[in-house]
Amino acid sequence: MEHLINQRVKNIEISGIRKFFNMVAHMDDLISFTIGQPDFPTPEHVKRAGVSTINQNFTSYTHNAGTLELREASCHFVNKKYGLDYTPETEVIVTVGASEAIDIAFRTILTEDAEVILPGPIYPGYEPVIRMMGAKPVHVDIREHQFRFTIDIIKPYITENTRCIVLPYPSNPTGVSLSEKELKEIADFLMDKDIFVLADEIYSELSYDHKHTSIASFLKEKTIVINGLSKSHSMTGWRIGFLFAPENITKHILKVHQYNVSCANSIAQKAAYEALTAGLDDAAAMKEEYIKRREYVHNRLLSMGLAVVKPDGAFYFFVKIPVAIPLNSFDFALNLVQETKVAVVPGSAFSEYGEGYFRLSFACSMETLEEGLNRLEQYLKKWS
């Protein structure tokens, strides 16, 4: 019966990140710099809230958009942190992680042959959804621009079919963010154009060198903001995300969400409320530790002679493979893990513009980073 499967689904593949992780996860003594998951536990008070919720039998459906208290808390959170102003009753949807938020946003705004402009390299979670809608992903090469997706780079790719521009900042895989000035320039250009912005801001609480700015603060009426608790509160498995947009957009996205999942997990919603209220600043301690790790990893990579842009957010380095190594990014990552048991993600997982690079996550302990980088350094020496 496989011949009856939707051809668009058959044409997409499992994420290259997961594919490589699954390939090597069974290895003993493996040091993995692959998965973008905080190595900190979910805060204790948040876990207690989840347990208490089960004991209180809060295990039924909630409002499709999520409990009102959580929507109020999420709107307060983005207002206090980023100056964004949304109405809890009508302008936020609690989703099953940021991934579902991306899915329902694209399924609402995209039609056949619509074009979506994305920076390359980029997280692989957008393109498959775009293609399943019959729309066209248009990748823009930002490698020679310090991975910055500025308006001057975007302009030549805008056509009459452009429906959306994706701004995933801080970025996975590069860790780069856009400045307030750069975001304002994009907003000014789009002000009179019928183009949506999908602003994936899941790493917003992990901005290191300056306060995170959302393009929605300049262009709310056309922007769909994606956020969540996976990175800020180390709640990846709780699967709580948020979608913020004006009411005339969310009222349609909510229909897709409702038929997709009915509502987000009720127990996780209660834990999320605790995270966004009592745990408003839970990310601060994690951020301090990430900054220390970033400095250490950056110095080590430079000492190895590797070309790298220092990230100002998230927890990744996107590293250029030395020209002396005659391997594509997948073969490099495979050879590295076979010889040293250090796993990184091949850059090709992040579009064709990631080829020639590898992604290294520093969401692991200093001891793990030191040992893994020691192994990487020894591996590189054999090619010198």
Secondary structure, 3 states (H helix, E strand, C coil): CHHHCCHHHHCCCCCHHHHHHHHHCCCCCCEECCCCCCCCCCCHHHHHHHHHHHHCCCCCCCCCCCCHHHHHHHHHHHHHHHCCCCCCCCCEEEECHHHHHHHHHHHHHCCCCCEEEEEECCCCCCHHHHHHCCCEEEEEECHHHCCCCCHHHHHHHCCCCEEEEEECCCCCCCCCCCCHHHHHHHHHHHCCCCCEEEEECCCCCCECCCCCCCCHHHHHHHEEEEEECCCCCCCHHHCCEEEECCHHHHHHHHHHHHHHHCCCCHHHHHHHHHHHCCCCCCHHHHHHHHHHHHHHHHHHHHHCCCCECCCCECCEEEEECCCCCCCCHHHHHHHHHHHHCEECEEHHHHCHHHCCEEEEECCCCHHHHHHHHHHHHHHHHCCC
